[in-house]
Amino acid sequence: MILNIARRMSTVDIAALRIKYKEKKDIFHESSIQVKEPFSLFRKWFDEACNTSEIIEPNAMCLATATKDAIPSARFVLLKDITDQGFTFFTNYGSRKAAEIAENPNVALTFYWLPLRRSVRIEGSAEKISREESEAYFHQRPRASQIGALASPQSQAIPSREYLDQKEQAIKDELGPEGVVPLPNWGGYLVRPSTIEFWQGQTNRLHDRIRFRQKLKGGETVDGEVLHQGESGWFYDRLAP
């Protein structure tokens, strides 16, 4: 009992942590979506995030993967391309995330832009992009980043920090200042979305959630009231918060 009291007195009151979100005048209405498909809306929101100085890394996103036995894991990665096909990120193909994608391609991405009180959730499947595309992007990266990718056996246990520093130095010594860094076991994944949800926070906690889907469940029909036909084969609806 004394220990529990001491813990409560020495930590932040987590239950009391809250911030203000949007006000009623800023409700996210379906009518504000000019093109009723998710990629156009994502680009609009993403551009706003990029132009918001308080958001230092607008392309940071949480990537959730799972094993074939549905054991999940999550980490942050960086969005590096967005097309009408999907969202691209890069990683080591020997990493834990890559191993999980190999046995279960179903993934989820989440962006959270706090200063805008907005979040975007994406569900879909991940697939490797071509080696040529990966190599082209790899050699656009700063040389130090290329060497770091070559030096790091991502997600593997290593004996010490010095082990990485020694590997990095050995690569620098071998390549010299001008040598081309070879592409390691590393490359991109394209996440093809099946569902994209746009969330905007409201101070009264009646948050706005608008979801786009490519497929409907059995028995669902477009009625124009709850479920709507969008553009480019997408459907959309509003979810309760």
Long-range contacts (C-beta under 8 A, 24 or more apart in sequence): 20-203, 21-117, 21-200, 21-201, 21-202, 21-203, 21-207, 22-117, 22-200, 22-201, 22-202, 22-203, 23-202, 23-203, 24-202, 24-204, 26-200, 27-202, 27-208, 28-198, 28-200, 28-208, 28-210, 30-210, 30-228, 30-236, 30-238, 33-210, 35-231, 36-228, 36-230, 36-231, 36-234, 36-236, 37-212, 37-230, 37-231, 37-232, 37-234, 38-193, 38-196, 38-198, 38-212, 38-234, 39-82, 39-83, 39-84, 41-198, 42-82, 42-120, 42-196, 42-198, 43-82, 45-113, 45-116, 45-118, 45-120, 45-198, 46-82, 46-111, 48-116, 49-111, 49-113, 49-116, 49-118, 52-113, 52-115, 52-116, 54-114, 54-115, 55-113, 55-114, 55-115, 55-116, 58-111, 58-113, 60-111, 61-87, 61-89, 61-109, 61-110, 61-111, 62-109, 62-110, 62-112, 63-89, 63-97, 63-107, 63-108, 63-109, 64-107, 64-108, 64-109, 64-110, 65-97, 65-100, 65-101, 65-104, 65-107, 65-126, 66-100, 66-104, 66-106, 67-100, 67-103, 67-104, 68-103, 68-104, 70-104, 73-97, 73-100, 79-109, 79-111, 80-137, 80-188, 81-188, 84-232, 85-190, 85-192, 86-124, 86-190, 86-191, 86-192, 86-193, 87-122, 87-190, 87-191, 87-193, 88-129, 88-188, 88-189, 88-190, 88-191, 89-188, 89-189, 89-191, 90-134, 90-137, 90-138, 90-186, 90-187, 90-188, 90-189, 91-154, 91-186, 91-187, 91-189, 92-149, 92-152, 92-153, 92-154, 92-155, 92-184, 92-185, 92-186, 93-128, 93-185, 93-186, 93-187, 94-153, 94-154, 94-155, 94-156, 94-185, 95-154, 95-155, 96-155, 97-155, 99-155, 101-126, 101-189, 107-191, 109-191, 117-200, 117-201, 118-198, 118-199, 118-200, 118-201, 119-198, 119-199, 119-201, 120-196, 120-197, 120-198, 120-199, 121-195, 121-196, 121-197, 121-199, 122-191, 122-193, 122-195, 122-196, 122-197, 123-193, 123-194, 123-195, 123-196, 124-191, 124-192, 124-193, 124-194, 124-195, 125-191, 125-192, 125-194, 126-189, 126-190, 126-191, 126-192, 127-189, 127-190, 127-192, 128-187, 128-188, 128-189, 128-190, 129-187, 129-188, 129-189, 129-190, 131-183, 131-187, 133-187, 133-188, 134-183, 134-186, 134-187, 134-188, 135-183, 135-187, 137-188, 138-181, 138-183, 138-186, 138-187, 139-180, 139-181, 143-181, 146-181, 147-171, 147-172, 147-175, 147-181, 149-184, 149-186, 150-181, 150-182, 150-184, 197-239, 202-241, 205-241, 206-241, 207-241, 208-238, 208-241, 209-238, 209-239, 209-240, 209-241, 210-236, 210-237, 210-238, 210-239, 211-236, 211-237, 211-238, 211-239, 212-236, 213-237
